[in-house]
Amino acid sequence: MKLSENIDKVVWSVLDKGLYVLYGFVSLLQIRRLDPSELGLYGILIGIHTWIFIIVDSLLLQSIIQFGFKTETEARANTFALLFTVVFVVFFSFSFSLLSELWVQIFKEPGISKVAFFLPWLSVLTIPRIYCLKFAFKHSNMLNLFLVNAAFFLPMSILTVYLYFTKPTFSFYTLMRIYFTGTLISSLTAVVLLKKYIRLGFNGNLNVKSFFSFGLPMMSYSLFQSIPRQLDVLFLQYFFQSKVVGIYYSAKTLFRLFEEGINAGFGLVYPTAVRLIAKGRNNDLRSLIVKSTSFTFLLLVFLFVLLELGGTEFFVKLLLPEKYLLSISFFNLMLIGTVFMPLQLSASVLIAENQAKKVAKYIFVSSIFSVIVFITVGLTRNISLAPLGLVSYYAVFGIILYFYMRDRYHFRFVELFQGIKDIVNFFVEKRQTK
């Protein structure tokens, strides 16, 4: 539970999220060469693609960790996860593609046909990467996590920079070329690095009913969570147009850095919580909740203040063309949600305690509230409030989790600042050992 005892995992996890930061800036080069309407179509594709794999991860792949620490269930859990992932991804993505004309009529956007064409091929190519990465999280192997993601982001970054200096404009097809390249290289890298952890077979006592009994509540949790986070672009496309979606997506590209930070925390906290619960180490479990929430809160509050006081305007005006200046107000409004994000880490502990249904209930309430806000903003045609649905989701979910932590784990508001004391103690210990 001490920072000094887990510094290697923390360092590789931070470096891994540094890749997201790097590609976030590289994405700005793509945006500079893109028309907002083309970026809007790309945002819709990535939103649906991400939504598919969020469902896959929660319904199927999370069981690799949940059942993976017992010999009698490990192999069957890994096998079920792989087989059902292939079936789900192929069925859903190709079904969406076959209904291409229907989506064009609903969203009144001919470009949706391009999204429908590329979605299934990109999804199938992503399966090895996502499946293998779950074993890196299972074994808390942050080094391999970093290497696999480096194989994803660095080729895309290099290709983007090359095309940026050789092509005057980008299109939707340019972005597909870039994204397919990174996905292919990363999937191959994931298989090579993580295959040693993958134990497949049908030996053991895990049945399909038990497998899905865990996965279905998890899926309901992620299904509703993904609506404001990934499918928000579809709400905007329905009420506005691809140009607005593109500007919104440019702001969300920057905001995703914060979301990935929370995902990194979840990847560290959840496997640790599973092990602590299995060993009955309740005091350490509470310490995990307090420290992970506090460190994340302090970092995000610092960045929030820095960006709201002019950081966003400076960087957007410096890096993006004038046609994207509306993204400044979009991003600054999104930033309000970051204050509530750290409280989400406690949800991973509830899931580790097999209380996914309770988390799903909280997610459902937050998502319904968010959908109501999205629809209200859409009906009013107030473009400047477009990100409010996303912000409302994080705010409601965070507040609900705070009150649960207060009652269940005796989490006090002042403990959000516990990280300051821990950081000071860390450097004092380092100084004393010299």
N, C-alpha and C positions, 0 to 999 in steps of 0.2 A: 504493500500500500504506500510505500515511500517513493517519492519521485526519483531518488537516487538509485533505487533498486530496479526501476523500469525505464531508465533513461534511454536505453537503446531502442526500445519499442516506441517511445515518445518521439525520439529523433527521426526514426524512419517514417513514422506516421506523419510528422510535420513535413518532412521532405516530400512525402507522397502528395500531401495537399499542396505543397509548393508547385507540383506539376500542374495542378488545376489552376493555380494562380498564373503560372507561365502561360498556359494555353488560353486563359482568360484574356491576357494581353494580346496573344497571337490572334485570337478571335476578333479583336478590334481591327486588325489588318484586313481580315475577311470582310468585316462590316464596312470598312472604308471603300471597298471595291464593289459592294453590293447595293442594289436598289432595295429600299425597305420592303417592297412587295415580295421580292425573291427571298429575302431573309425571313419574311413571315411564313412562306411555304416551308422553308427549311426548319423553322421553329416548330411548325405543326408536325413535321415528320419526326423530329427528335423527341417531341412531347409524347407522341403515340408510341414510338419505339421504347422510350424510357418507361412509359406506363406498363407496357407488356412485361418488361423484365422486373419491374417492381412487384407485379403480381406473381411472376415466376419465383422470385426470390423469397417472398413471404409464404406462398402456398407450398412450394416444393423444396427450395434450396436451403431454407433456414433449418430444415430437419436434419441436414448434414451435421450441424452443430448440436442440435437438441438431442439427437440419438447417437451422435458420433463418439461419445466418451465411454460407451459400453460395448464390449466385444461382441455380445450377442445380438446387437442391433445395428452396428456400424455398417457392415457390408450391404445389407438389404436397404438401409436408408440411402446410401450413396447410389445404389442401383435404381431404386424407385425414383429418386430425384432426377437422375439423368434421363431415364425413359420417359417419364411424364413431362419433363421440360421440353424434350424434342416434340412430343405430341402436341402440347399446348401451343408452343411457339409457331409450329408449322400450321396448325389448324387456324389459329386466330389471325395471323398475319396474312395468310393466303385468302382467308374469308374476307378480310378487309379489302384486299386487292380486287377480288372478284366483284365487290359491290361499289366499285369506283364511281360509276355514273350516278349512283344514289347519293354519294357524298358530295359530288359536284353540284347536284340540284339542291341539297339541303343547305350547303354553305355558300352557294352562289359564287363559286370560285373554280374556274376551269383548271387552274394549276393543281388542284387536289388530286387530279388523275396522275400527276407525276409522283406525288407522295405515295399513292396507292401502288404504283409500279415498283418503287424501290424498297418499300417497307419489308416485304417478305424476305428478300435476298439479304438485306442488311441484318435482319433479325436472326436468320439461320447462321450467318457468319459470326454473330455475337455469342452464340451458345457456348462454345468452348471457353471463351474468355470469362464469362460470368460464372459458369459452373466451376471451373478450376479456382477462381479467386475465392470462392467460399471456403476452400481448404486453407488458404492463407489466413483468413479470419479465424477459422477453427483453431489453428495452431498458433495464433498470434504471431505469425511470421510476417512482420511488417516489411522486412527486406524484400521478400519475394513479391509482396503487394506493390511495393515501390517499383520493382523491376518490370512487372507486368504492365503497370500503368505508364511507366516510362516508354515501354514499347508501343503504347497506344498514342500518347501525347507527343512524343518527340518526332516520330515520322510525320505526323500531321502538321506539327510546327514547322519542320524543315520544308515540307512540300508547300505549305502556305506561303512562307517567306520567298521561296523560289518563284512561285506563281505570281506573287505580289509584284515582283520586280520584272516579270516577263509578260504579264497580261494587264491591259489597262482597266478591264472590268472583270468581275466575277459573276457567275450565274448559279442557279440552283444545281446545275450539273457539275460545276466546278467543286462545290462543297461536297457533292456525293463522291467525287473522285478522291478528295482528301479524306473523307470519313471512312470510306471503304478500305483505303490503304492502311490507316491506323488500326482499324478493327481486325484486318487479316493478320498483320504482323503481331499484334497483341495476343490474339487467340493462339497463334502458333507458339509464342513465347510462354504463355500460361500453361499449355500442355507440357512443354519441355521441362519447365521449372517445378511444376506441382504434381506431375503424374505419380511421383514417389509416395505421395500422401493418399492417393485414391485407391481404396480397397473395394472392389466390386464383387458381387456374388449374391446368391439367394439363400445362403446359410444364415441361420439366426431365427429369432422368434418375433420379429417385427412384422405385423400384417398391414395390409393396405388400409384397413379401417383406422388403426392407430396412427398410421402415417398421416392420413388426412384429418383425423380428429385434432391433431396439433396444427396442421397447416391451414385448415379452413378459417378458424378464428384469426389466425395471423393474416390471412388474405383479406378478410373483412377490414382488419386494421389498415392494411396498405391500400386496399381498394378505395376507401373513402379519403385516405390521406393523399392519394395521388390526384384526386380531382382538382383541388385548388393549386397543387404544385406542378402537375404535368399537363392537365387538360384545360388549364386556364386559357391557353391560346385558342382553343376551340370556342370557348365562350366569346372571346374577343372577335374571332373571325365571323361568328354568327351575327353579332350586333354591329360590328364596325367593318373593317376591310383589311386586306393583307398588309397594306402600308402601315396601319396602326399596329397590327400584330408584329410587324418587323421592328418598329421603334420600341415597342414593349419588350420584345425578345432581346434587343440590344441591351436594355437595362437589366433584364433578367440574367443575361450572360454574366454581368458583373455580380449580381446578387447571388448567383449560383456558387460563388466562392464561399459564401457564408453557409449555404446549405451543405456543401461538401465538408465543411469543417464539422458540422453537426454529425454528418454521416461517419466521419473519421472517429468522432467520439463514441458513437454507437458501436462501431466495429471493435473498439477497445473495451468498452464497458460491458457489452452483452456476454462475450465468452468468459470474461472474468467473473461476472455475476453468477453465471451458471456454475462455475467451479466453486465459488464461495458458498453458494446455497447448498451444493452437494455435500460440502464439508461442514455445514452448520456454523459457519463463521459469520454470525449476524453483526457483530460489532464492526468487522472489516467491511461488510456489505454497506452499512450506513456510512462508513468513512469513504467508500468508493463513490457513493451518491453525492456526498457533500463536496468532495474534492473535485470530481469531474465537472459538476455543475458550476462550482465557483470559478475554477480556472477558465472555463469556457465563457462564463458571464463577464469576467473582468476583461478578457481579450476583446470580446464583441462590443462592450460598452466603450472601450477605448477607440476602436475603429469607428463606431457609430458617431461619436463626438467629432472625431477628426474629419470624417467625410461630410457630415452635416454642416460643419463650419466652413465649408468652401472646397473641401477636397474633391467632392464629386464634380462640381462645376469646373474646377481646374483641369482634372484629368479628361473629362468628356470633351471639353473645348480643345484640349491639346491633341487628343487622339482620334476624334470622330469628326466627320464633315458636318456642315451646318444643318443638313436635312435630318440629323439625328439629335438635335439639341433638346427636343421634347423629352428625351430619355433621362435628362438631368432630374426633372421633377418626378418622373416615374421612379427612378432609382432612390431618390431621397425619401419618397413615401414608403417604398419597400423596406427601407432601413429600419423603420419603426418596428417591424416584425423581428429584427435580430435581437432586440432586448429580451424577448420572450423565448427565443430558441433554446438557450441552455437548459431550461426546465424540461425539455423533451427527453433529456438523457435518462431521467428516472423511468421513462416508459420502457426502456430496454431492461431495467431491473424487474419491472412488473411482468414482462414477457418471460424472463428467466424463471420467475416464480410461477409460471404457467397461468398467469392471469391475463392472457391475451384478449379474452372476451371483454374484460374491464377496459383495457386500452382501446379496443375497437369501439366500445360505447363512447368513450371520450372523443375519439377521432370522428365518429359519426356526428356527434353534436357540433363539433368544430367545423366540419366540412359542410354540413347543412347550412350553418350560419354563413359560411363563406360563399356558398352557391347563391343564397338569397342576396348577399351583397353584390356579387357579380351580376346577377340578373337586374337588380335595382339600378346599378351603374349603367348597364347596357340600355335599359329602358329610358333612362334620363339622357342618354347619348353624351354624357359628360366624360370626354376622353381623359381629362386630367386626373380623374379618380379611378382609372382602369386598374391600378395595382391594389386597390383597397380590399378586394376580395381575398387576395393572397395574404395581406397584412392581418385581416380579421381572423383568418384561420390560425396563424401562429399565436395571435394574442389570446384567443379563446382557449386553445389547446394548452398553452403555457399556464394560464391562470387556473384551469381545472386541475392540472397536474401539481401545481404548487399547493393547492389546498389538500390534495390527496397526500402528498409528501409530508405536509405539516401534521396530518392526523396519523399516518401510518408509520413514518420514520422520524417523527418529531423534528422535522426540518424547520429551522427558524430562518426568517428573512435575513437576519444579520449574517448567516452562514454563507450567503452569496459572496461575501467578502473574505471568506476563510482563506482563499488562495493567496492573499497578500501576506498573511502570517506564514503560510507554508513556504512561499518563495524566499522570504527573509530568513527563515530557519534553514533552508537549503544552502544558502550562501554562507550563513554563519558556520554550519557544519563543515563546508568545504574549506573555509578559512582556518578553522581550528585543526583540521587534519594536515595542513601544510607544515 
